[in-house]
Amino acid sequence: MVLFGVREDEPFGSDAGEDGVSGDGTLPGWRLFPGVLALFVVHLSITAVHPVLPGFLETIMEEPVRVASLAGQILGAGALAAALGSLVGGHVAVRAGVWATVVGALSVAGLASLPQAAVSSVAELFVLRLVADFALGMVIPVANLAVRAAVPPERQGAAFGVAASATSTAFGLGPLGGGLLAASFGFGVPFLVPGVLLLAASVALVVFSAVDLPRYLRLLRLVLANLIS
């Protein structure tokens, strides 16, 4: 559908300044980092729970019956909540701003993930998963928007390639890390660690937005140039 339905203008090469792409065609990593970080942490948090959810349900159910079906229902409901969050995230970003939306959603998802390690009933887990997945769904389209805005149009394909690589890495590391954590420390830890990572990512993005990183990079290059000369 994209191949036959989308028409786009031929890109024109141009030399960008400090806020775009350098003359050698490299991507501005400092501008891509926040969006890529958000996408990586979100997908890592989502997938880390999947392989351990059935085992965790058995530990909190008095009579573990139809565990696989119940786990599927929770994951399916979470996917629907994430889809709804994706719709809401775009509207919130228009009003509140891209990074305010991302940081707020990451914080809500982290706070909703932490108590999941200590729930005592399936109902509590179900509600907390819905809240967390809804917030995580809000992040995904807004973070992709940030990736798109970080580079000029002629370099957006490469930027989304970097974001897709980070997402694919998260899809691989998430289940592996969740399984290893559950095997080593118990079924509750794979719910606890993503919550910590989400909160840490939100703090990192706040610090990143408050620091004039390009200025410090220019100063670092100047210092290094003086040391080398």
DOMI-575898 format. One line per 8 residues: number of its first residue (from 1); their letters; for each residue z, y, x of N, C-alpha, C. Coordinates in nm, 4 decimals, decimal comma, m for minus. Each point is the difference from the previous one (the first is absolute). Layout:
N
NUM> a> Z:Y:X:Z:Y:X:Z:Y:X; ...
This chain:
229
1> mvlfgvre> 0,0000:m0,1208:0,0827:0,0000:0,1208:m0,0827:0,0000:0,1257:0,0860; 0,0792:m0,0035:0,1087:0,0020:0,1149:0,0905:m0,1351:0,0157:0,0687; m0,0574:m0,1122:0,0433:m0,1266:0,0031:0,0722:m0,1107:0,0621:m0,0844; m0,0052:m0,0337:m0,1266:m0,1100:0,0464:m0,0838:0,0362:0,1230:m0,0840; 0,1269:0,0289:m0,0154:0,0380:0,1095:m0,0888:0,0444:0,1274:0,0664; 0,0336:m0,0065:0,1300:0,0530:0,1180:0,0687:m0,1088:0,0618:0,0862; m0,0186:0,1293:m0,0118:m0,0945:0,0741:0,0822:0,0774:0,0993:0,0842; m0,0298:0,0054:0,1271:0,0703:0,0919:0,0889:m0,0983:0,0673:0,0929
9> depfgsda> 0,0341:0,1220:0,0405:m0,0850:0,0762:0,0900:0,0064:m0,0570:0,1399; m0,1062:0,0199:0,0746:m0,0002:m0,0419:0,1393:0,0999:0,0845:0,0775; 0,0902:m0,0609:0,0800:0,0977:0,0790:0,0767:m0,0680:0,0738:0,1135; 0,0501:0,1190:0,0244:m0,0492:0,0800:0,1105:0,1062:0,0049:0,1078; m0,0386:m0,0249:0,1246:0,0957:0,0054:0,1101:0,0449:0,1418:0,0257; 0,1255:0,0170:0,0345:0,0540:0,1324:0,0307:0,1179:m0,0156:0,0917; 0,0212:0,1015:0,0797:0,1146:0,0011:0,0892:0,1175:0,0619:m0,0716; 0,1102:m0,0728:m0,0062:0,1188:0,0483:m0,0705:0,0985:0,0565:0,0999
17> gedgvsgd> 0,0897:0,0781:m0,0555:0,1009:0,0629:0,0841:0,1242:m0,0844:0,0082; 0,1128:0,0677:0,0184:0,1250:m0,0715:0,0205:0,0401:m0,0817:m0,1213; m0,0343:0,0483:m0,1202:0,0446:m0,0676:m0,1209:m0,0964:m0,1078:m0,0475; m0,1127:m0,0184:0,0673:m0,0956:m0,1001:m0,0433:m0,0188:m0,1062:0,1042; m0,1232:m0,0304:0,0289:m0,0328:m0,1033:0,0961:m0,0468:0,0660:0,1271; 0,0396:m0,0516:0,1117:m0,0399:0,0574:0,1266:m0,1464:m0,0271:0,0258; m0,0533:0,0684:0,1006:m0,1408:m0,0112:0,0275:m0,0439:m0,1400:0,0372; 0,0895:m0,0839:0,0488:m0,0397:m0,1353:0,0382:0,0069:m0,0984:m0,1161
25> gtlpgwrl> 0,0292:0,0500:m0,1220:m0,0023:m0,0849:m0,1183:0,1270:m0,0771:m0,0248; 0,1056:0,0231:0,0762:0,1251:m0,0717:m0,0219:0,0699:0,0526:m0,1242; 0,0796:m0,0861:m0,0607:0,0730:0,0393:m0,1203:0,1288:0,0718:0,0364; 0,0423:0,0980:m0,0812:0,1266:0,0691:0,0253:0,1180:m0,0868:m0,0410; 0,0499:m0,0781:0,0944:0,1047:m0,0961:m0,0327:0,1239:0,0634:m0,0577; 0,0351:0,1182:0,0459:0,1222:0,0644:m0,0499:m0,0128:0,0382:m0,1457; m0,1222:0,0231:m0,0480:m0,0188:0,0330:m0,1414:m0,0113:m0,1259:m0,0858; m0,0501:m0,1071:0,0571:m0,0123:m0,1254:m0,0744:0,1323:m0,0741:m0,0100
33> fpgvlalf> 0,0886:0,0215:0,0963:0,1218:m0,0801:0,0103:0,0837:m0,0013:m0,1276; 0,0292:0,1122:m0,0653:0,0880:m0,0063:m0,1183:m0,0563:m0,0871:m0,1109; m0,1277:0,0179:m0,0337:m0,0583:m0,0802:m0,1065:m0,0078:m0,1466:0,0346; m0,0386:m0,0309:0,1238:m0,0091:m0,1394:0,0436:0,1386:m0,0647:0,0024; 0,0999:0,0741:0,0465:0,1370:m0,0517:0,0012:0,0474:m0,0328:m0,1407; m0,0254:0,0894:m0,0947:0,0424:m0,0238:m0,1378:m0,0669:m0,1246:m0,0575; m0,1310:m0,0143:0,0218:m0,0707:m0,1172:m0,0513:0,0519:m0,1288:0,0639; 0,0261:0,0037:0,1306:0,0491:m0,1189:0,0700:0,1361:m0,0434:m0,0546
41> vvhlsita> 0,0926:0,0933:m0,0119:0,1349:m0,0345:m0,0447:m0,0005:m0,0481:m0,1448; m0,0821:0,0639:m0,0839:m0,0061:m0,0395:m0,1401:m0,0492:m0,1437:m0,0154; m0,1109:m0,0326:0,0649:m0,0543:m0,1351:m0,0140:0,0876:m0,1037:0,0697; 0,0644:0,0384:0,1077:0,0948:m0,0908:0,0650:0,1159:m0,0318:m0,0935; 0,0509:0,1020:m0,0684:0,1126:m0,0190:m0,0910:m0,0383:m0,0852:m0,1205; m0,1196:0,0204:m0,0506:m0,0439:m0,0772:m0,1168:m0,0142:m0,1475:0,0335; m0,0657:m0,0299:0,1120:m0,0329:m0,1392:0,0309:0,1157:m0,0770:0,0621; 0,0986:0,0702:0,0571:0,1120:m0,0705:0,0629:0,0816:m0,0791:m0,1013
49> vhpvlpgf> m0,0002:0,0431:m0,1237:0,0827:m0,0625:m0,1034:m0,0676:m0,1229:m0,0606; m0,1327:m0,0020:m0,0013:m0,0729:m0,1026:m0,0751:0,0394:m0,1436:0,0365; 0,0046:m0,0388:0,1281:0,0269:m0,1420:0,0289:0,1437:m0,0430:m0,0235; 0,0932:0,0954:m0,0083:0,1419:m0,0370:m0,0112:0,0540:0,0167:m0,1413; m0,0805:0,0574:m0,0895:0,0502:0,0280:m0,1346:0,0444:m0,1259:m0,0738; m0,0772:m0,1088:m0,0002:0,0475:m0,1197:m0,0719:0,1323:m0,0533:0,0542; 0,0139:m0,0048:0,1313:0,1258:m0,0479:0,0575:0,1159:0,0909:m0,0330; m0,0247:0,1310:m0,0020:0,1066:0,0943:m0,0336:0,0422:m0,0155:m0,1454
57> letimeep> m0,0973:m0,0232:m0,0877:0,0331:m0,0188:m0,1413:0,0896:m0,1210:m0,0194; m0,0232:m0,1064:0,0744:0,0834:m0,1186:m0,0126:0,1452:0,0278:0,0363; 0,0223:0,0940:0,0918:0,1369:0,0295:0,0421:0,0767:0,0836:m0,1013; m0,0698:0,0704:m0,0893:0,0707:0,0870:m0,0954:m0,0042:m0,0551:m0,1423; m0,0687:m0,1116:m0,0217:m0,0072:m0,0591:m0,1332:0,1026:m0,1121:m0,0119; 0,0704:m0,0014:m0,1121:0,0979:m0,1064:m0,0220:m0,0690:m0,1350:m0,0164; m0,1116:m0,0010:m0,0730:m0,0781:m0,1217:m0,0175:m0,1447:0,0301:0,0387; m0,0351:m0,0272:0,1251:m0,1358:0,0317:0,0474:m0,1062:m0,0843:m0,0696
65> vrvaslag> m0,0606:0,0552:m0,1043:m0,1089:m0,0672:m0,0700:m0,1178:0,0960:m0,0077; m0,1200:m0,0556:0,0089:m0,1241:0,0783:m0,0062:0,0037:0,1168:0,0984; 0,0492:m0,0280:0,1204:0,0141:0,1047:0,1010:m0,1357:0,0575:0,0398; m0,0991:m0,0872:0,0206:m0,1319:0,0466:0,0419:m0,0625:0,0903:m0,1056; 0,0146:m0,0377:m0,1276:m0,0544:0,0828:m0,1084:0,0700:0,1347:m0,0070; 0,1319:m0,0013:0,0168:0,0764:0,1241:m0,0040:m0,0375:0,0913:0,1169; m0,0181:m0,0599:0,1167:m0,0419:0,0797:0,1155:m0,1366:0,0615:m0,0247; m0,0916:m0,0759:m0,0592:m0,1314:0,0534:m0,0322:0,0067:0,1133:m0,1002
73> qilgagal> 0,0893:m0,0107:m0,0984:0,0154:0,1069:m0,0985:0,0523:0,1277:0,0651; 0,0958:m0,0160:0,0917:0,0542:0,1186:0,0675:m0,1071:0,0664:0,0864; m0,0759:m0,0805:0,0735:m0,1056:0,0555:0,0850:m0,1099:0,0637:m0,0846; m0,0351:m0,0654:m0,1109:m0,1031:0,0561:m0,0867:0,0435:0,1310:m0,0634; 0,1248:0,0045:m0,0470:0,0512:0,1244:m0,0575:0,0076:0,1096:0,1057; 0,0364:m0,0391:0,1225:0,0028:0,0984:0,1082:m0,1376:0,0545:0,0309; m0,1025:m0,0859:m0,0059:m0,1367:0,0459:0,0233:m0,0438:0,0990:m0,1078; 0,0365:m0,0267:m0,1245:m0,0325:0,0941:m0,1079:0,0741:0,1323:0,0188
81> aaalgslv> 0,1257:m0,0074:0,0427:0,0766:0,1221:0,0250:m0,0629:0,0801:0,1139; m0,0470:m0,0691:0,1045:m0,0653:0,0683:0,1121:m0,1294:0,0666:m0,0453; m0,0758:m0,0665:m0,0876:m0,1230:0,0591:m0,0522:0,0304:0,1261:m0,0801; 0,1048:m0,0058:m0,0813:0,0399:0,1183:m0,0757:0,0469:0,1106:0,0941; 0,0740:m0,0390:0,1048:0,0440:0,0983:0,0982:m0,1163:0,0670:0,0705; m0,1085:m0,0748:0,0240:m0,1177:0,0583:0,0626:m0,0599:0,1090:m0,0873; m0,0014:m0,0227:m0,1303:m0,0517:0,1022:m0,0913:0,0892:0,1237:m0,0005; 0,1303:m0,0227:m0,0016:0,0947:0,1120:m0,0055:0,0033:0,0753:0,1325
89> gghvavra> m0,0122:m0,0732:0,1118:0,0111:0,0634:0,1319:m0,0997:0,1118:0,0208; m0,1237:m0,0198:m0,0429:m0,1004:0,1047:0,0159:0,0351:0,1263:m0,0751; 0,0500:m0,0150:m0,1232:0,0373:0,1175:m0,0794:0,1210:0,0716:0,0603; 0,0956:m0,0765:0,0502:0,1178:0,0614:0,0618:m0,0394:0,0746:0,1271; m0,0921:m0,0572:0,0770:m0,0425:0,0641:0,1245:m0,0665:0,1339:m0,0250; m0,0726:0,0113:m0,1111:m0,0636:0,1275:m0,0335:0,1047:0,1079:m0,0245; 0,1099:m0,0375:m0,0603:0,1045:0,0964:m0,0339:0,0986:0,0231:0,1147; 0,0430:m0,1080:0,0633:0,1069:0,0109:0,1001:m0,0512:0,0050:0,1430
97> gvwatvvg> m0,1244:m0,0396:0,0229:m0,0514:m0,0055:0,1356:m0,0047:m0,1433:0,0506; m0,0898:m0,0243:0,0955:m0,0228:m0,1352:0,0492:0,1242:m0,0566:0,0661; 0,0551:0,0733:0,0985:0,1088:m0,0582:0,0787:0,1318:m0,0015:m0,0743; 0,0207:0,0946:m0,0897:0,1203:m0,0058:m0,0833:m0,0034:m0,1248:m0,0885; m0,1189:m0,0330:m0,0513:m0,0144:m0,1199:m0,0831:0,0223:m0,1263:0,0817; m0,0609:m0,0068:0,1189:0,0133:m0,1197:0,0836:0,1445:m0,0201:0,0428; 0,0639:0,1059:0,0493:0,1384:m0,0117:0,0464:0,0930:m0,0357:m0,1153; m0,0181:0,0632:m0,1138:0,0846:m0,0303:m0,1150:m0,0166:m0,1424:m0,0484
105> alsvagla> m0,1253:m0,0463:m0,0068:m0,0246:m0,1370:m0,0466:0,0524:m0,1033:0,0988; m0,0184:0,0253:0,1301:0,0546:m0,0918:0,0999:0,1526:m0,0075:m0,0090; 0,0632:0,1136:m0,0237:0,1461:0,0021:m0,0108:0,0470:m0,0782:m0,1223; m0,0670:0,0214:m0,1138:0,0376:m0,0731:m0,1218:m0,0202:m0,1497:0,0201; m0,1124:m0,0383:0,0596:m0,0268:m0,1424:0,0238:0,1035:m0,0604:0,0941; 0,0374:0,0747:0,1036:0,1014:m0,0507:0,0918:0,1348:m0,0171:m0,0658; 0,0405:0,0990:m0,0800:0,1287:m0,0076:m0,0686:0,0020:m0,1111:m0,1047; m0,1162:m0,0283:m0,0604:m0,0065:m0,1086:m0,0980:m0,0077:m0,1363:0,0677
113> slpqaavs> m0,0449:m0,0036:0,1258:m0,0125:m0,1284:0,0705:0,1323:m0,0476:0,0581; 0,0804:0,0924:0,0492:0,1247:m0,0390:0,0653:0,0927:m0,0835:m0,0897; 0,0252:0,0389:m0,1268:0,0927:m0,0798:m0,0820:m0,0542:m0,1368:m0,0389; m0,1294:m0,0231:0,0163:m0,0565:m0,1283:m0,0406:0,0591:m0,1166:0,0789; 0,0450:0,0284:0,1214:0,0587:m0,1063:0,0822:0,1331:m0,0484:m0,0553; 0,0631:0,0796:m0,0883:0,1337:m0,0346:m0,0478:0,0067:m0,0163:m0,1517; m0,1143:m0,0186:m0,0673:0,0024:m0,0144:m0,1453:0,0653:m0,1321:m0,0379; 0,0526:m0,0026:m0,1207:0,0665:m0,1214:m0,0482:m0,0705:m0,0614:m0,1198
121> svaelfvl> m0,1084:0,0611:m0,0464:m0,0721:m0,0535:m0,1150:m0,1485:0,0285:0,0142; m0,0777:m0,0773:m0,0715:m0,1452:0,0182:0,0022:m0,0378:0,1333:m0,0638; 0,0730:0,0401:m0,1032:m0,0309:0,1264:m0,0672:0,0142:0,1183:0,0954; 0,1063:0,0004:0,0798:0,0183:0,1084:0,0963:m0,1148:0,0032:0,1008; m0,0381:m0,1165:0,0504:m0,1095:m0,0072:0,0957:m0,1297:0,0477:m0,0639; m0,0240:m0,0403:m0,1234:m0,1228:0,0364:m0,0704:m0,0124:0,1514:m0,0132; 0,1061:0,0658:m0,0409:m0,0027:0,1455:m0,0187:m0,0205:0,0718:0,1335; 0,0734:m0,0422:0,1020:m0,0116:0,0645:0,1307:m0,1388:m0,0212:0,0598
129> rlvadfal> m0,0589:m0,1187:m0,0209:m0,1350:m0,0244:0,0493:m0,1007:0,0906:m0,0698; 0,0160:0,0198:m0,1293:m0,0911:0,0880:m0,0735:0,0076:0,1428:0,0530; 0,1210:0,0484:0,0234:0,0162:0,1375:0,0516:m0,0623:0,0120:0,1388; 0,0308:m0,0959:0,0861:m0,0526:0,0049:0,1364:m0,1517:m0,0090:0,0011; m0,0572:m0,0921:m0,0764:m0,1454:m0,0165:m0,0006:m0,0695:0,1217:m0,0610; 0,0589:0,0586:m0,1011:m0,0569:0,1225:m0,0579:m0,0061:0,1111:0,1047; 0,1085:0,0184:0,0744:0,0028:0,1034:0,1036:m0,0980:m0,0313:0,1129; m0,0079:m0,1271:0,0395:m0,0946:m0,0385:0,1048:m0,1432:0,0225:m0,0463
137> gmvipvan> m0,0272:m0,0271:m0,1268:m0,1335:0,0257:m0,0536:m0,0359:0,1474:0,0032; 0,0974:0,0873:m0,0159:m0,0262:0,1435:0,0080:m0,0477:0,0410:0,1385; 0,0509:m0,0678:0,1024:m0,0302:0,0402:0,1378:m0,1441:m0,0301:0,0375; m0,0530:m0,1142:m0,0439:m0,1266:m0,0494:0,0532:m0,1161:0,0978:m0,0189; m0,0300:0,0483:m0,1218:m0,1145:0,0911:m0,0122:0,0237:0,1344:0,0674; 0,1243:0,0467:m0,0005:0,0294:0,1299:0,0605:m0,0111:m0,0080:0,1524; 0,0468:m0,1104:0,0586:m0,0135:m0,0180:0,1443:m0,1464:m0,0127:0,0400; m0,0798:m0,0678:m0,0820:m0,1437:m0,0067:0,0271:m0,0648:0,1380:m0,0086
145> lavraavp> 0,0475:0,0807:m0,0921:m0,0485:0,1378:m0,0084:0,0338:0,0768:0,1266; 0,1195:m0,0222:0,0541:0,0394:0,0664:0,1245:m0,0870:m0,0447:0,1164; m0,0341:m0,1291:0,0044:m0,0893:m0,0506:0,1045:m0,1370:0,0661:m0,0115; m0,0480:0,0111:m0,1210:m0,1317:0,0631:m0,0223:0,0006:0,1461:0,0421; 0,1092:0,0693:m0,0293:0,0075:0,1427:0,0321:0,0251:0,0263:0,1482; 0,0359:m0,1030:0,0759:0,0363:0,0191:0,1404:m0,1206:0,0157:0,0906; m0,1187:m0,0345:m0,0482:m0,1194:0,0036:0,0839:m0,1140:0,0649:m0,0760; m0,1006:0,0495:0,0706:m0,1183:0,0547:m0,0674:m0,0800:m0,1108:m0,0669
153> perqgaaf> m0,0885:0,0345:m0,0928:m0,0721:m0,1020:m0,0779:m0,0744:m0,1019:0,0847; m0,0574:0,0435:0,1130:m0,0797:m0,0934:0,0792:0,0832:m0,1038:0,0734; 0,1327:0,0150:0,0013:0,0868:m0,0952:0,0689:0,0932:m0,0739:m0,0958; m0,0215:0,0157:m0,1304:0,0902:m0,0630:m0,0965:m0,0135:m0,1518:0,0001; m0,1205:m0,0508:0,0264:m0,0161:m0,1452:0,0075:0,0847:m0,0605:0,1095; m0,0004:0,0638:0,1175:0,0823:m0,0496:0,1109:0,1483:0,0124:m0,0320; 0,0384:0,1090:m0,0669:0,1413:0,0187:m0,0345:0,0477:m0,1069:m0,0971; m0,0809:m0,0305:m0,0998:0,0381:m0,1059:m0,0935:m0,0042:m0,1372:0,0664
161> gvaasats> m0,0819:m0,0144:0,1030:0,0032:m0,1242:0,0765:0,1330:m0,0202:0,0695; 0,0538:0,1085:0,0565:0,1317:m0,0072:0,0635:0,1067:m0,0336:m0,1043; m0,0077:0,0672:m0,1163:0,0979:m0,0260:m0,1059:m0,0103:m0,1441:m0,0501; m0,1234:m0,0517:m0,0133:m0,0182:m0,1378:m0,0451:0,0537:m0,0990:0,1031; m0,0147:0,0326:0,1282:0,0547:m0,0878:0,1041:0,1519:m0,0054:m0,0085; 0,0633:0,1160:m0,0211:0,1456:0,0036:m0,0137:0,0453:m0,0785:m0,1225; m0,0746:0,0146:m0,1102:0,0341:m0,0727:m0,1218:m0,0150:m0,1502:0,0192; m0,1080:m0,0415:0,0649:m0,0214:m0,1429:0,0249:0,1092:m0,0573:0,0904
169> tafglgpl> 0,0410:0,0791:0,0988:0,1095:m0,0441:0,0871:0,1285:m0,0190:m0,0800; 0,0256:0,0919:m0,0913:0,1190:m0,0116:m0,0846:m0,0073:m0,1224:m0,0887; m0,1200:m0,0301:m0,0531:m0,0162:m0,1195:m0,0835:0,0285:m0,1272:0,0791; m0,0266:0,0033:0,1307:0,0292:m0,1167:0,0823:0,1446:m0,0086:0,0426; 0,0570:0,1140:0,0404:0,1366:0,0010:0,0510:0,1041:m0,0110:m0,1116; m0,0322:0,0506:m0,1190:0,0968:0,0002:m0,1086:0,0498:m0,1380:m0,0379; m0,0880:m0,0908:m0,0434:0,0461:m0,1351:m0,0349:0,0618:m0,0741:0,1175; m0,0583:0,0182:0,1198:0,0550:m0,0671:0,1180:0,1415:0,0491:0,0288
177> gggllaas> 0,0173:0,1329:m0,0013:0,1326:0,0561:0,0260:0,0995:m0,0355:m0,1077; m0,0441:0,0040:m0,1270:0,0905:m0,0362:m0,1085:0,0462:m0,1431:0,0092; m0,0922:m0,0909:0,0311:0,0377:m0,1404:0,0143:0,0943:m0,0239:0,1161; m0,0267:0,0647:0,1133:0,0879:m0,0163:0,1162:0,1393:0,0569:m0,0261; 0,0056:0,1152:m0,0660:0,1303:0,0590:m0,0307:0,0797:m0,0890:m0,0944; m0,0673:m0,0553:m0,1020:0,0692:m0,0873:m0,0949:0,0501:m0,1269:0,0684; m0,0827:m0,0560:0,0899:0,0401:m0,1223:0,0696:0,1156:0,0240:0,0958; 0,0069:0,1199:0,0554:0,1018:0,0282:0,1015:0,1279:0,0591:m0,0574
185> fgfgvpfl> m0,0115:0,0846:m0,1028:0,1164:0,0754:m0,0464:0,0290:m0,0147:m0,1492; m0,0823:m0,0698:m0,0731:0,0241:m0,0163:m0,1428:m0,1035:0,0724:m0,0833; m0,0079:m0,0380:m0,1278:m0,1050:0,0506:m0,0871:0,0163:0,1484:m0,0354; 0,1175:0,0555:0,0135:0,0187:0,1395:m0,0374:m0,0526:0,0987:0,1020; m0,0079:m0,0408:0,1264:m0,0387:0,0926:0,1071:m0,1432:0,0509:m0,0144; m0,0977:m0,0822:m0,0416:m0,1354:0,0525:m0,0175:m0,0110:0,1096:m0,1061; 0,1006:0,0146:m0,0852:0,0030:0,1109:m0,0939:0,0674:0,1211:0,0631; 0,0945:m0,0251:0,0894:0,0761:0,1077:0,0625:m0,0819:0,0736:0,1058
193> vpgvllla> m0,0689:m0,0739:0,0864:m0,0734:0,0611:0,1108:m0,1107:0,0938:m0,0494; m0,0833:m0,0386:m0,0985:m0,0998:0,0950:m0,0489:0,0609:0,1289:m0,0536; 0,1156:m0,0094:m0,0644:0,0654:0,1210:m0,0475:0,0349:0,0939:0,1139; 0,0519:m0,0561:0,1092:0,0325:0,0816:0,1176:m0,1266:0,0611:0,0590; m0,1072:m0,0788:0,0090:m0,1254:0,0500:0,0562:m0,0589:0,1116:m0,0851; 0,0079:m0,0133:m0,1309:m0,0529:0,1039:m0,0888:0,0770:0,1309:0,0155; 0,1322:m0,0093:0,0068:0,0799:0,1210:0,0187:m0,0247:0,0614:0,1372; m0,0141:m0,0853:0,1026:m0,0285:0,0505:0,1345:m0,1360:0,0688:0,0041
201> asvalvvf> m0,0983:m0,0564:m0,0690:m0,1327:0,0618:m0,0038:0,0042:0,1351:m0,0699; 0,0770:0,0114:m0,1074:0,0100:0,1284:m0,0695:0,0628:0,1059:0,0894; 0,1035:m0,0383:0,0766:0,0621:0,0948:0,0934:m0,0991:0,0379:0,1104; m0,0743:m0,0980:0,0504:m0,0976:0,0270:0,1055:m0,1068:0,0970:m0,0482; m0,0440:m0,0127:m0,1238:m0,1019:0,0896:m0,0524:0,0548:0,1411:m0,0196; 0,1262:0,0107:m0,0386:0,0621:0,1325:m0,0116:0,0060:0,0677:0,1361; 0,0420:m0,0744:0,1016:0,0062:0,0551:0,1359:m0,1395:0,0365:0,0483; m0,0963:m0,0863:m0,0271:m0,1378:0,0241:0,0440:m0,0557:0,1281:m0,0617
209> savdlpry> 0,0293:0,0227:m0,1282:m0,0524:0,1188:m0,0668:0,0710:0,1266:0,0452; 0,1234:m0,0141:0,0506:0,0758:0,1176:0,0420:m0,0287:0,0398:0,1442; m0,0554:m0,0900:0,0795:m0,0245:0,0259:0,1420:m0,1461:0,0389:0,0195; m0,0224:0,1053:0,0746:m0,1356:0,0432:0,0329:m0,0522:m0,0878:0,1135; m0,0430:m0,1211:m0,0361:m0,0392:m0,0975:0,1007:m0,1185:0,0454:0,0854; m0,1049:0,0597:m0,0585:m0,1105:0,0441:0,0860:0,0439:0,0972:0,1086; 0,0944:0,0864:m0,0323:0,0490:0,0960:0,1005:0,0679:m0,0729:0,1149; 0,0834:m0,1006:m0,0337:0,0684:m0,0749:0,1048:m0,0982:m0,0840:0,0813
217> lrllrlvl> m0,1050:m0,0504:m0,0645:m0,1013:m0,0738:0,0738:m0,0743:0,0903:0,0980; m0,0296:0,1230:m0,0422:m0,0661:0,0940:0,0899:0,0899:0,0341:0,1177; 0,1284:0,0196:m0,0282:0,0940:0,0293:0,1086:0,0106:m0,1176:0,0963; 0,0002:m0,1233:m0,0556:0,0085:m0,1176:0,0848:m0,1228:m0,0116:0,0891; m0,1183:0,0249:m0,0583:m0,1216:m0,0053:0,0807:0,0022:0,1059:0,1101; 0,0530:0,1188:m0,0320:0,0077:0,1064:0,0992:0,0935:m0,0378:0,1139; 0,1161:m0,0585:m0,0361:0,0961:m0,0425:0,1025:m0,0605:m0,1062:0,0900; m0,0659:m0,0994:m0,0640:m0,0613:m0,1069:0,0776:m0,1107:0,0526:0,0905
225> anlis> m0,0763:0,0954:m0,0495:m0,1071:0,0576:0,0817:0,0586:0,0716:0,1215; 0,1104:0,0728:m0,0200:0,0622:0,0696:0,1119:0,0598:m0,0986:0,1003; 0,0560:m0,1096:m0,0506:0,0584:m0,0984:0,0917:m0,1091:m0,0678:0,0819; m0,1113:m0,0312:m0,0654:m0,1089:m0,0675:0,0711:m0,0652:0,0919:0,1032; m0,0166:0,1273:m0,0372:m0,0611:0,0938:0,0936:0,0959:0,0370:0,1140
